[in-house]
Amino acid sequence: MTIVEHDIQQQAVHELSDEIISAGKSGQKLKILMCLLYYVPHRTGLTIHVQHVAEELARRGHEVTVLTARYKLSLPRDDEMYNGVRVVRLWTPPIPISRGLIMPAYPWAALGLMAQHDVVFVNTPMLETALISVLAKISGRKVVATHHGDLILPQGFTNRVIQNTMFAMFKFMAKRAGRLIAYSQDYADHSYYLRPFLNKVTPIYPPIQIPEPNLEHANALRNEWSKDGGPVIGFSGRFVQEKRPDLLIRALEVINQRYPNARIVFCGEYEIAYEDTWEKHQDLVNKYRDQLIFLGLKNDMQYMADFYAACDVLALTSDSECFALVQVEAMLSGTPVVMTNTPGGRVPVTVTGMGKLATAGDWWSIGEALVDVIAGREEYIKPRREIEEIFSFKRTVDQYEAVFREYAQYAQPKS
């Protein structure tokens, strides 16, 4: 199936969701329990995805509870209300397992909350996936799961054990889930997690919102980063192995032949506790130090819109990527994208035409694609309204609402 055929199939899902919503089920408000490991203020594509869905459903009048980890002592204990969403944070001992955390109180907290809610929304990969499935069965609730990307860890015996265990837990849950949600059909068709369960998969584009850029601030940022007027290449994401930031830095060997004064601006965490990618590539970083800028993590979405607008192009060089929300954020900010040709990750560039694909794992191909986009930048820019129509925030949340209604088993009101 081609990417165009995938997009046609995705449109059919849009129409199906509209039929479900209009079928007369939209009157009763839902009580939705959302389970994930990290939530606000933690910032990754997964947490932003869940936050956007949760807050919009709460705005529509649904009762939304997020069950998550209290991964920092500075976070509120137990319950808090955050933008209309109830957030229940569970204590975690300081024993991380790769990217995961242990929550000893999880079984009791989850079971009690399930009894108060109509449907359980799980976000995978997650250590407690199989446990949630068992507890949902006990409480008589259905599970809907969004899969945010196959777990792919660096080489090593311990990581292989973790990876295989997490997959086994996912399979246990998937066999019992009502519905599995993928970011796109393209990713589902190639995901080792989702491929065995395609009969349960519904593709829904992720919910993406970003303010319009402040062009005055964007120009100020650009002048700060590139005082000599050279092109600015953005990178938005963690400096980790799966994102392959090293390939982007190596691509400067190609880029410098045409643009010797180019700058790469990295926006995101770069000293990551669970792997040594930053330390591993220090020789490479030091080699091109004069052309590299590291901003660290930025949580303000207005700043991110201005960051994208200040760049000539955004580069995503991942070995694997289920979608990469930052691509669409950049496009909405008027900036084209170079993305590696990976299942799922290639969808935004393919369906919008706002960028170019490069060969995954090939820094030379990445460099050539970046030069081409910088040189012909105007050819790749599309109006914001076109991107908003393709990745409609409202349609995405409508689809989630429809799926949750389909599998809701309404809790009895408290006496």
N, C-alpha and C positions, 0 to 999 in steps of 0.2 A: 504494500500500500504506500503511495506517495504521500508527501507532506500535504499536498493540496487535497488529496482524498481524506487525510486525517482531519483537515480543517472542515471539509464538508460534513464529515461524521460528527465533528464537534458542534456544528450548527444544528444538526438534527437533534442533538442532546439539548441545545438551547430551546428548541421548539417543544420537545417533550416536557421539559421543566415548566414551560409556560402552560401546557395542558394540565399538568398536575396542579399548579397553583390555581387555575381557573375552574377546577373540578368541584369547588365548593368546600374545600377543606381549610380555607385560609382564615376562618373566623376565630378558632380557638387558639389562644396563646400557648406557646410551647415552654416547657421547662427543660433546658438543655445543659447537660453536664459535659464539660470539655476537659479532657485529660491530656496533659503533656508535661514534659520534664521542666523546661525553662519557659518563663513568661516575662512580661514587662517587669523590670527595665532591660532584661537581656535582649540583645538585638541580633537576630539572624533572620533569614528569609522565612524560616518556619514560625518563629514567634510573631513576626509581623503579620504573617498570613492568618494565624489564629486570632490575633488581636483585632484585625480588621473585621473578620467575620463575627467575632463575639460582640464587639461594640456596635456594629450595625444591627445585628439581631436584637440587642438590648434596646437600641434606639427605636426599633419597630415595636417594642412592647413585650418581647419575650423575656423570660427569666433565665439568665445565663450565669452559670457558675463555672469557674476554672479551677481545677485541682492541679496543683503544681508544687514544685520544691521551693523551700526557703533556702536558696543556694548561697545567700549572703546573710550574715548576722545583722546587717544594716536594714534588711527588708522587714516589713511589719510581720509580727507573729500572727498566725492563724488567719482570721478573716479581715478583709478590707474591701471597700467598694472603689473600683477604678473605672472611671468613665462609664458608669452604669452597669458594670460587670462585677459580680461577687468573685473575689479571688481568695481561695483557700490555700495557704502555703504550709507545707509540712516540713518539720525539722529533718535535716539530713546530717548524719555524722560525717566527720571529715575523712571519708574513705571513698574517693572517686574511683570509678572503674572506667578507664579511658575517658570518654566524654560523658559517661553516665554518673548517676548518684544513687545511693540507697536511701529509701524512705521507709523506716521501720513501721510507721503508723499507717502506711498506705492501705492495707487490706480493710481495716476497720473504717477509716475515713471514706474510702471509695464506696464500700457497701452501704454505709449509712446515707451517703449523698445520692446514690443510685435510686434508692427507695423513694426519694423526694423528687426525682426528675423523670421525664418522659422518654428520653433517648440519651445514649452515651456516645460521645464523639471522641474518638481516639486519634492521636497523631503519631505516626510511626516514622522512623524507628524509635522504640521506647522499651526500656528494660521490663516494664510492668505489663506489656501487651497481653501475654497469655493470662496473667492474673486478672486483668480487667475483664477478659472474656469469660472466665469462670465466675467472677463476681456478678457480671451482668446476667448470666444464666440463673444464678441463685436468686437474684432480685427480680427476674422476669422482665429484663430490659433488653432491647436490641442495641447492637453496636454498629455505628457507622465510622469508618476509618479513612482519614486522608493520609496517603503515603507521600512523604516529603523527600524521598530519595533513598536508594539502596545504600546500606551501610558499607562503605569501602574504606578500610583502615590500612595504614602502612604495613609492610611485610613484618613477619615475626610470629612466633608460636602463640604468644598470649593474644595478639590481635586476631589470629585465625580462630582461636577458641571463642573469643567474644563475638566475632562476626557470625560464626556458625550457630552459636547459641541464640543470638538475636533473630536470625532467620527462622530458626525452629519455633521460637515464640510467636513470630509473625504468622507463620503457617498455621499454628494452632488457632490463633485468633481469626485469620482470614477464612478458614473453613466454617466458622460459626457466625461471621459477621453478616449483617444484612446487606451492606453496600460498601465497596472500596472506591475511594475517589482518587483519581490520578490527575496530575497537572495537565496532561495531554494524552491523546491516544498514542502518539508517537513514543512517548516515554513508557507507557504501559506495555506496548508491544515489545520493548527491549529490556524491561526491568526484570531482573531475576527474582525479585520479590513478587511482582504483580502478574507476570506472564502465566503462572499456573492457575490464576484465578480470573482470567479475562472475562468470564461470564458474569462476574460480580462487579466489574469495573465500570464506573461512569467518569468520563473525563470532564473536568471543570477547570477553566483557567483560574489562576490565583487572583485574589482580590488586591488590586494595586491602586493606591492613591498617593499623589504627591502634589504639593502646591505648584503653581506656576513660578518659574524662577524670577528672582529679582535681578534684572540684567545689570544694574549698576554695581551690585555686590559681586555678581559673576565676573564682570570686567575687572573689578579690583582684585579678585582672587587670581585671575589670569595674569594680570600685570605683576602680581607678587611672585608667582611661580615661574614666569617666563619673561624676565625683564628685557630680553633681546628680541622678543616677538616670535620665538620658535613655537612649533606646534606642541600642544599639551595633550597627552594621552592619559586617560583616567583608568583606574583600576579600583573597583568597589567590592571589597570582600576581605575575608581573613587571609593572612599569609600562611596558608597551610598546603600540604602536599597535593591534595585533590584539586586545588584551584590552580596549581602550577604557575605561581608568580615568577618562578625562575625562567620559564619559557618567554615571558614577556620581556624580562630584562635581557635575555640573550638575543631577542629580536632586535635590540638596538644595533647590533652589527649590520643588519639589513637597513633599518630605518636611517641610521647615520650616513649612509651613502647618499641619501637624498636630503635628509634633514638633520645635519650634524648638531643642531642646537635644540633638538627635541627634548622634552621633559616627560617623565612618567610620574604621575601623582597617585600614590597609594592611599586609599581611604579605607581604614579598617584596622582591626587588631593585627599586630605582627609578632608579638612575643606570646605564643600560645602554650599554655601549661602542658597540654596532653601530647604534644609532638615537638620535634626539634627542627622544623623546616627553616625557621629564621636563622638559627645558629648554623645549620648545614650550609646555607648559601651566603655566608658572610663574605667569602672571597669574591663572589660574583657581585654582591652589593657594593663592596669597596671598589671594585674595578670600574663601575659606572656611577660612583657616588655623586659626582657633579650633576648627573642628569636625573637623579632620583629624589623624590620628596615623599616623606612618610607623615601623614596627618594623624594617624591613630584613629580610634573609633569616634564617629560623630553620630549622635542620637537625634539631632534636630533635623526634621524633614525639610524645613526651609533651607537650611545650610546644604543639605544633600541636593536639592533642586538647583541651587546656585553652583554647587560643585560640578554637577553634570553639565550645566550650561557653560561653565568656564572651560570645558574640555572640547577639543576638536573631535575626539572619538573616545568611546569607552571600549576597553579591551577585556574580554573574558577568555581565559586561556585554559580552562578546566579540562581534565582528562574525562570527567563525567559530570553531568549537570542535568537535573530533572527539569529545570526551566530557567532559573536565575531571574528573580524579580527585578534586579537592578537593571537588566536590559531594558525593560519596559519603562522603568523610572527615567532612564536616560533618554529614551525616545520621546516620552512626554515632556521632557525638558529641552527638546530640540536637538539632541546629540545622537548621531548614528553610532552603530555598534559593530565591532569585529568579535565574532564568537566562534569558538571551535565547533566543528561539525559533529556534535554529539547528539544522540537521541534525546529528545526533550529540549535540550539546550538550544538546538537550532531552530525551534519553532518560532520564537518572536521575530527573528531576522527573516525567516522564510515567508511568514504570512504577511509581514509588513513591507518587505523590501528595503527596510531602513538600516542597511548595513551589508556586511559581507561575511561569509563563512570561511574559516581557515581549517587546515588539516589538524586534527587533534594530535598533540605530542610533537608537533613540527614547528620549531621556533622560526625557521626560515619562511615557511608558509604564513605564519602569523605576521611576521615582519612585512612581507609583500602585501598582504591584505590591508595592513594598517597604512602603508604608503599609498595604496590605491584609494582608500577611503579619504585620507587627508587631502590628497591631490584633487579628488573629484567630490568633495564633501557635499556641495549643493545638490548633487544628483541623488543623494541618499536621504535627504531631509524630507519628512512628510508633516503635514499639518497636525497639530495636537489632537484636533477633533477626530481625525481618522484613526489615530492610535487608541483614543478613548472608546471609539465605537467597536473596534476589534476586541479590546480587553475591557469590556464594560464592567465597572465595579457593581452596578446595580444588578446586572444580569447574573453575575457570579453569586452574589448573596441570595438572589431569588432562587437560583438552582440549589444552593445549600439548604435554604428554607424548605424547598419542595422535597428534598431527600429526607430531611429530618422529619417532616410531616408523614412521609410514607412509612417510616419505621417507628414512629412514636407510639408508645403504649402508655396512655395517660395515667399519671399517678393520681391516687385518690386524694382529694383535698383534706387537709388536717381538720379534725373535728374541734 
